[in-house]
Amino acid sequence: MELRHLRYFVAVAEELNFTRAARKLRISQPPLSSQIRQLEKELGAPLFRRLARKVELTDGGKLLLEQARIILKLADDAAVGVRSRARGETGRVIVGAHGACFHPLVLKALRDCRTQYPSLTIAVEVEVTNTALLIAWLRTGQIDACLLSLPIDDGEGLAIEPLVDEDCVIALPHGHALAKSASVSLASLANEKFVLFHRSFNPAMYDSIFATCRRAGFSPKLDQEVAQIVSVIPVVAAGFGVSIVPRSFSEIHFRGVKYIDIEGDAPRATLAVACRHDERSPAIKNVMKAVRLAKLAQLASAERSAVQSQH
């Protein structure tokens, strides 16, 4: 029994007329009648009672009609599902991150991807981990893509899409003497106690902070190191010290913390999204494409704003 036999049978069963069914199927009537007879022979039971001007379903035919509709729908759904999966419109993509994913551009890319591919599950797994471990998970297939800070020591085998390059700001407790300032120099923090994340969590940003502070004439005095950068904010709020965080972290409205601009040279945070270089999954490629489009849209918007400001 083939699917075409079931389609022929359903057409005749719904029309109860071989001529109309053949017209509906866009075939001639003799082959249709022959196919139905072969189906009845294969099943060992009549499916229709042939009358003078029409046909009627037998009890066996009524049962087959119910089952045939289910089978054909399952077959059609399977075909649609396979084509959707091949286009990367369905499935599950696991995106690893270590907390540095608050930038509006990252959030926009994820929203755009969900809007364009509503049947595609994008699982963002924010882990208390470090950049090296994220890359290891990516290479071994535990995650499909990841958000990471640049530069990295070893990008072999990875396709890296730079996404965000932003300056950093100072995070101060609300009662701090500098908290009412619009901006301050890094040198003004030379005697402050710093709260930072462990270097292993994000070597690129950690080194950027220390390098910029040294250019300002001092090395940060570490009072506490926390497991990840997000944990810096509540520790600063509790008054244990000051910190330096990416500007996008100012979107985290945590009571007790004030964000201040840095005058002059400021550390920078560069965020990228990465997947395996030899990635074949259409779904993962769609996520990477959505990231690129979101970035291009932001650049275009920034250019338009710059042109308008000149006028």
C-alpha positions, -999 to 999 in steps of 0.1 A, spaced: 0 0 0 15 33 -11 5 69 -1 -7 75 -36 -32 46 -32 -45 62 -1 -48 96 -18 -67 81 -47 -90 62 -23 -97 93 -2 -106 113 -33 -131 87 -44 -145 83 -9 -151 120 -6 -166 125 -41 -184 91 -42 -179 93 -79 -149 80 -99 -153 106 -127 -153 136 -103 -125 120 -82 -104 115 -113 -110 152 -123 -100 163 -88 -68 142 -90 -61 154 -125 -58 118 -139 -80 98 -162 -107 76 -148 -95 41 -160 -61 43 -141 -79 55 -110 -104 26 -111 -75 2 -117 -56 16 -86 -86 12 -64 -92 -24 -75 -55 -31 -68 -59 -16 -33 -90 -37 -26 -72 -68 -38 -42 -61 -16 -65 -55 14 -86 -85 6 -119 -66 11 -141 -44 -10 -140 -7 -2 -169 5 -24 -202 -8 -35 -205 1 -72 -240 14 -80 -254 27 -113 -245 63 -110 -224 65 -78 -205 44 -53 -209 39 -16 -184 30 11 -185 -4 26 -179 -7 64 -143 -16 56 -141 15 34 -154 37 61 -127 24 85 -100 29 59 -112 65 52 -107 74 89 -73 58 91 -62 71 56 -69 107 66 -48 103 97 -19 86 78 -20 113 50 -20 141 75 10 126 94 28 122 61 21 158 51 31 171 85 63 151 83 71 166 49 64 201 62 85 194 93 115 181 73 115 211 50 112 235 80 140 218 97 162 219 66 156 257 64 166 260 101 131 272 111 127 246 138 149 228 163 168 239 194 199 261 196 218 264 229 236 297 233 261 298 262 269 330 280 286 339 312 266 369 323 279 395 298 248 395 277 229 426 288 238 448 259 206 459 240 220 447 207 223 411 221 188 412 233 175 427 200 193 399 180 176 373 202 142 390 199 145 393 161 155 357 158 125 346 179 102 368 157 115 355 124 117 318 135 89 314 161 92 276 160 129 276 167 138 272 204 167 294 214 179 284 249 203 310 264 221 293 292 239 318 315 264 299 335 288 307 363 318 298 341 346 314 323 355 322 287 379 292 283 352 267 294 326 283 272 349 278 242 356 242 253 318 235 255 314 250 220 341 229 205 328 197 220 292 204 210 277 209 245 265 243 233 258 255 197 270 291 200 283 314 227 287 350 237 323 358 246 346 387 251 374 395 227 403 390 222 407 353 230 439 334 229 428 306 207 401 310 181 411 281 159 380 262 145 356 290 155 336 314 134 335 346 155 312 375 147 322 407 166 290 423 180 296 450 205 325 473 213 316 496 242 334 517 267 332 510 304 318 531 333 326 532 370 301 516 394 300 534 428 280 529 460 254 556 463 270 572 493 304 575 477 319 610 475 321 608 437 286 595 432 272 629 424 297 636 396 287 633 360 322 619 352 355 613 368 390 603 358 403 569 365 432 585 384 407 596 410 401 560 420 438 553 427 432 549 465 399 531 462 393 494 470 381 476 439 356 448 435 363 428 403 356 394 389 382 366 387 405 370 357 397 334 346 361 345 341 369 371 314 406 376 308 401 401 280 381 426 300 401 420 332 433 428 314 417 458 297 408 473 331 442 468 346 460 481 315 439 513 314 443 519 351 481 515 348 481 541 320 463 563 345 492 558 369 480 531 394 471 494 397 436 487 412 437 476 449 416 445 449 394 441 480 372 413 467 370 391 436 337 375 427 328 346 405 314 365 376 309 401 365 272 403 373 280 396 410 301 428 411 270 450 412 254 438 445 288 438 462 294 474 452 259 483 464 268 468 498 297 493 500 326 470 497 343 490 470 341 504 435 342 487 402 345 491 364 318 475 342 307 477 306 284 506 299 255 482 291 255 472 327 241 506 336 208 490 323 209 470 355 190 493 379 203 480 412 194 501 443 225 514 459 247 516 428 255 547 407 272 545 373 296 573 364 313 581 330 351 578 328 369 610 316 394 603 289 409 568 283 384 541 294 386 503 293 366 488 265 345 457 264 343 438 231 316 412 229 312 386 201 291 356 192 308 325 181 299 291 166 320 263 152 336 272 119 324 240 102 289 243 115 263 227 92 231 233 112 208 256 93 192 267 127 225 277 141 234 296 109 200 314 112 209 326 147 243 338 135 226 356 106 201 373 129 230 386 150 247 400 119 215 417 107 209 432 142 244 446 142 240 460 106 207 476 116 224 492 146 252 506 125 228 520 100 208 536 128 239 552 143 249 566 109 215 581 104 217 597 138 251 611 131 239 626 98 209 642 115 230 656 143 252 674 117 222 692 104 
